[in-house]
Amino acid sequence: MNYINRIILIVFVVFANKTAFAQTSPTDTAKFKVVQDSRINSLLEKHIQINSKAPIKGYRVKIHFGSDKSKAKEVKAKFISKFPDVPAYEKYDQPNFNIRVGDFRTKLEAYKFLKQLSADFPSAFIVQDDIDFPSIENQRIAQ
């Protein structure tokens, strides 16, 4: 590189550096006004409300599956009488009625609860499911 090219490069770098910092002056204060439809805020709040109740991936313990609806209701009632603080879900997957219990984020939490159930529900097992966000009280029960 010859002497003239070096000088041109140095001058270019100095001016480029000055113009880059000239855009961020500490005395610049920008004021602007947002003009939007009033319904946008209500839609945003509705979106937040819907997504806060969205199910998450987790685990439940399946305590019963069979084609007899009355037997499924009986098993669910038995579970609720023994564990009133743990949610129980009844789901119909043709041709079986399934009873799943709990809302566990990890398989380990579900396994701990499965051990508590094993005496009353010996055929229970862990399944992966979309769960409701578990409350703190239910997490204390699983521990």
N, C-alpha and C positions, 0 to 999 in steps of 0.2 A: 504494500500500500504506500503510495507516495505521500508527500507532505501536504499537498492541497486536499487530497481526499480525507486525510485525518482531520484537518481543520474544518472541513465541511461537516464531517461526522460529529465532531465536538459541538459545533454551533447548532446542528440539528437536535442533538440530545439535550442541550441546554434549553432551547426554545420549546421543545416538546415537554420537558419537565415543568417549565413555567406555565404553560397553557393547561397542563393537567391539574396543577394545584390552584390555578386561578378560578376553577369552577367550584371549589369548595371553600369559599371564604367564610370565616366564622361570623361575619356580620350579615350574611344572607339570611333573611327570614322569609320563607314562603308562606303565604296565606291562601287558602283555597276553601271553597264551599262545596260540599257534596250535595247534589240535587238528585234525589231518588224517590221512587214511588214508596209510599208508606207501607204498602203490603210486603215489601221485601223483608222488613224486620220480622213481621209475623211469620213469613215463610221460613226464615232462618231459625226462629224459635221452634217452629213445628219440626223442622229437620233435626234439630238438637234433641228434642223430646223423643222423637221416633227412634233415633239412633242410640239414645241412652238405654232404651229397653230392648235393643237388639240382642238376640241370643249369641252366645259365644261357644266355641268348641270346648267340650269337656267330657265328663264321664258321669254315668248314672249306674245304679245297681238294679238289674232286672230280677225281680223276685217271683214273677209269674208270667207265663204265656200259655194260652190254650184257647180252644174254640168256645168254651162255656162262659157266657157273659156273667151269669150269676156267681160262678166260682171266682172269677176275676174281681168282682165287687166284694166278695167275701174276703179274699186275700188282702185287698186294699184296706178294707175296714179293720182287719186284724193288725195290719201294719200301722195304721194311723192310731189305733188304741195303744200300741206299744211305743211308738215314736211320734208323738203329736207335733213336735217341732220340725220334723223333716218333711219336705214336700213330697207328695206322691202323685204320679202322673199315670193316667189311664189312656192308652192309645190303641186304636184298632187298626191293625195291619192284616188285611184279609188273608186268611180266615181266622187269625188269632187276635185275642185281646191280650195286650201287654201291660204289665204294671211295672213301672220304673220309678225308682225313688232317689232322692238326693240331687244336689247340684254341686259336683266336685270339679275343680279345675284340673287337678292332677290325678293320675291313676293311683298314686300312693294314698291320697285322701280317700278315694273310693275303696281301696283295698282295706284300709283301717275300718271303715264303716261296714264293709262286707264281713269282717271278722266279728263285729258286734251282732250282725244278723244271722250268722251261720247256725246258731242253735234253733232259732224259730223258723228260718227259711233256708233249709240245707241245699236246695237246688239253685240258690241265687248266684248270679255271676255279674261281672262288670261289662258294660257296653259303652262304646263311645257314642256321644249324642250332642245335639245342640242344647245347651243348658241356659237357664236364666242366671243372671249375675248373682252368685251366692251372697247372702247377707252375712254379717260378721257373727251373728248368733249361731247360724248353721255351721260355720267353720269351727266354732268352739265345740259344738256337739261332736263333730267328726274327729276332733283331737282327743 
